[in-house]
Amino acid sequence: MIGRTTLFKTMLGLTLLGACSGCTVSGDDDEGDGGGVLLIEPLAQDAMASGLMIDKAELSLSAVALDPCMTDAALLRTLPFSFDLFQQPPASVGFMSAVTDYCGLEVDLGPEASGDLSELEGATALLHGTRPDGTQFTLTSTLATTLNFDSDVTLDAMHLVLGVDFDAWFANADLTNAQASDDGVLIDANDNPDVLAAFDAATSSAFAVYDDVNGDGKITGSELVPVATAAMP
């Protein structure tokens, strides 16, 4: 059987082939059993509390950084990348470093600048779906913000998942009463801007860091309790 460390080092070169090719990050000293892996995936495909069915969800990250507990250790940071939240296997980032103890994660969201997804160009998030009355909606956000996830305990950096909760993201965004056009419900800076503002304001509560204890790539059961939540901006 291949050991966990050996498997990790083997898979690092394959990390993010579908989402961020070449985004494996090395520290100043990448020898040893440190580093980590971060999966990025939705907790569920739909915003069930709002009755929204979501069939497309694309996201742009300006950077993801893994923060060592030791103050004199270097922060490990990726380049910008964009990806489909519904892709399988889930998007992931690998970090190579001799450092083993991490106490935080930093996620920068910003408009697509990597060239990974042409449809997302100029936007941070693009979501398409259907609201309860059958009307289709398209939401385009250009939000740029930094989410800081700090933990009082050492994170298991080999099992980290950045989970996206659509229920939380749409909790205060009233799509039911949003004005529709011939193209359905458009939500952007020009169309239904109040709905977009509510969506953007909920971003920090829509993301959390989880520990995939059994390493199966899915967050279920007791794993749904976050190990780190975003500090309010």
C-alpha positions in Angstrom: 0.0 0.0 0.0 1.3 3.5 -0.9 1.9 5.6 2.2 0.0 8.9 2.7 3.1 11.0 2.4 4.3 9.2 -0.8 0.9 9.5 -2.3 0.7 13.2 -1.5 4.0 13.9 -3.1 3.1 11.9 -6.2 -0.2 13.7 -6.6 1.2 17.2 -6.2 2.3 17.3 -9.8 -1.2 16.5 -10.9 -2.9 19.1 -8.8 -5.4 21.4 -10.4 -5.1 20.0 -14.0 -8.7 20.9 -14.5 -8.8 24.1 -12.5 -5.4 25.7 -12.1 -2.7 23.9 -13.9 0.7 24.7 -12.3 -0.7 26.1 -9.1 1.2 23.7 -6.8 3.2 26.0 -4.5 6.5 25.4 -3.0 8.0 27.0 0.1 11.6 28.1 0.6 12.3 24.5 1.8 10.0 22.0 0.2 11.7 18.9 1.6 10.0 16.9 4.3 6.5 15.9 5.2 4.9 19.3 5.5 2.7 21.3 3.1 -0.9 20.6 2.5 -3.8 20.1 0.1 -7.0 22.2 -0.2 -10.1 21.0 -2.0 -12.7 23.6 -3.1 -16.3 22.4 -3.5 -19.9 23.3 -2.8 -21.6 21.8 0.3 -24.6 21.1 -2.0 -25.4 21.9 -5.6 -28.5 24.0 -5.0 -29.6 26.8 -2.7 -32.4 24.6 -1.2 -33.6 27.0 1.4 -34.3 29.6 -1.3 -35.7 27.0 -3.7 -33.0 27.8 -6.3 -31.7 25.2 -8.7 -28.2 26.0 -9.8 -26.7 24.4 -12.9 -23.6 26.6 -13.4 -21.2 28.0 -10.8 -17.9 29.5 -11.9 -15.5 31.2 -9.5 -12.3 33.3 -9.8 -9.8 33.4 -7.0 -6.9 35.9 -7.1 -4.9 33.8 -4.7 -5.1 31.2 -2.0 -2.6 31.2 0.8 -1.8 28.7 3.6 -0.6 30.4 6.8 1.9 28.6 9.0 1.5 28.8 12.8 5.1 29.9 13.2 5.3 33.7 12.6 8.8 33.4 10.9 7.6 30.8 8.4 6.7 31.9 4.8 3.2 32.2 3.6 2.5 29.8 0.7 0.4 31.6 -2.0 -0.9 30.6 -5.4 -1.3 32.5 -8.6 -4.8 33.6 -9.8 -7.0 30.8 -11.1 -10.7 30.2 -12.1 -12.7 27.0 -12.0 -16.1 25.3 -12.2 -17.4 24.6 -8.7 -19.3 21.6 -10.0 -16.3 20.0 -11.7 -15.3 16.4 -10.8 -12.9 15.8 -9.2 -13.2 19.0 -7.2 -10.7 21.8 -7.8 -7.7 21.5 -5.5 -4.5 23.3 -4.6 -1.3 21.6 -3.4 1.3 23.2 -1.2 4.8 21.8 -0.8 6.8 22.8 2.2 8.7 21.4 5.1 6.4 23.3 7.5 3.8 21.0 9.1 1.7 23.3 11.3 -0.8 25.7 9.8 -3.2 27.9 11.7 -4.9 29.9 8.9 -6.0 30.2 5.3 -6.4 33.3 3.2 -8.6 33.4 0.1 -8.7 36.4 -2.3 -11.7 36.6 -4.6 -11.4 38.9 -7.6 -12.4 39.2 -11.3 -11.1 36.6 -13.6 -7.6 37.5 -14.8 -6.0 34.0 -15.4 -7.5 33.2 -18.7 -8.7 29.9 -17.4 -12.4 30.5 -18.1 -13.2 32.9 -20.9 -16.9 33.2 -20.0 -16.0 34.5 -16.5 -13.7 37.2 -17.9 -14.0 40.4 -15.8 -16.2 38.7 -13.2 -15.5 37.0 -9.9 -18.6 34.7 -9.8 -21.0 33.6 -12.5 -24.0 31.5 -11.4 -26.9 30.3 -13.5 -30.0 28.4 -12.5 -33.7 28.4 -12.0 -35.8 30.0 -9.3 -38.9 28.2 -7.9 -41.3 29.6 -10.5 -39.3 28.1 -13.3 -37.7 31.4 -14.4 -34.0 31.2 -15.2 -31.5 33.6 -13.6 -28.0 34.6 -14.2 -25.9 36.3 -11.5 -22.6 38.0 -12.3 -20.6 39.4 -9.5 -17.3 41.4 -9.7 -16.7 41.5 -6.0 -13.1 41.7 -4.9 -12.5 40.8 -1.3 -10.2 38.8 1.0 -11.5 36.1 3.4 -9.3 35.3 6.3 -9.8 32.0 8.1 -7.9 31.8 11.4 -7.9 28.8 13.8 -7.0 28.5 17.4 -5.8 25.0 16.8 -3.5 23.5 14.2 -5.3 22.6 11.0 -4.9 19.2 9.4 -3.5 20.7 6.2 -3.8 17.3 4.4 -7.6 17.2 4.8 -8.7 20.8 4.2 -11.8 21.7 2.2 -12.9 25.2 1.3 -16.7 24.7 1.3 -19.2 27.0 -0.5 -22.7 27.2 1.0 -25.2 28.4 -1.6 -27.9 28.6 1.0 -25.9 31.1 3.0 -24.8 33.0 -0.1 -28.4 33.5 -1.3 -30.0 33.9 2.1 -30.8 37.6 1.8 -30.8 37.8 -2.0 -34.5 38.1 -3.0 -34.7 36.5 -6.4 -38.4 35.8 -6.0 -39.3 39.4 -6.5 -36.4 40.3 -8.8 -37.4 41.9 -12.0 -37.3 39.6 -15.1 -36.6 40.4 -18.7 -36.8 38.5 -21.9 -33.6 36.8 -20.9 -34.9 35.8 -17.5 -33.7 37.3 -14.3 -30.4 39.1 -14.7 -28.5 40.1 -11.6 -25.5 42.3 -12.0 -24.4 45.9 -11.5 -27.1 47.2 -13.9 -29.9 44.7 -13.4 -31.4 44.1 -9.9 -28.4 45.6 -8.2 -30.0 45.4 -4.8 -30.2 41.6 -5.1 -26.5 41.5 -6.2 -25.6 43.7 -3.2 -27.3 41.3 -0.8 -25.5 38.3 -2.5 -22.1 40.0 -2.3 -22.6 41.0 1.4 -23.1 37.4 2.3 -19.9 36.2 0.8 -18.0 35.9 4.1 -20.7 33.6 5.5 -20.9 31.5 2.4 -17.3 30.2 2.7 -15.8 28.1 5.5 -12.9 25.7 6.0 -13.7 22.1 6.9 -11.7 19.0 7.9 -12.3 16.0 5.6 -11.5 13.6 8.4 -11.9 10.4 6.4 -10.2 11.9 3.3 -13.0 10.9 0.9 -13.2 14.3 -0.7 -16.7 14.9 0.6 -18.0 16.9 3.6 -20.7 14.9 5.4 -22.0 14.2 8.9 -19.9 15.6 11.7 -17.4 17.0 9.1 -20.0 19.8 8.4 -18.8 21.6 11.5 -16.3 24.2 10.2 -12.8 24.2 11.6 -12.3 27.9 10.6 -14.8 30.6 9.5 -14.1 33.9 7.8 -13.6 36.9 9.9 -16.2 39.6 9.1 -14.8 42.4 6.9 
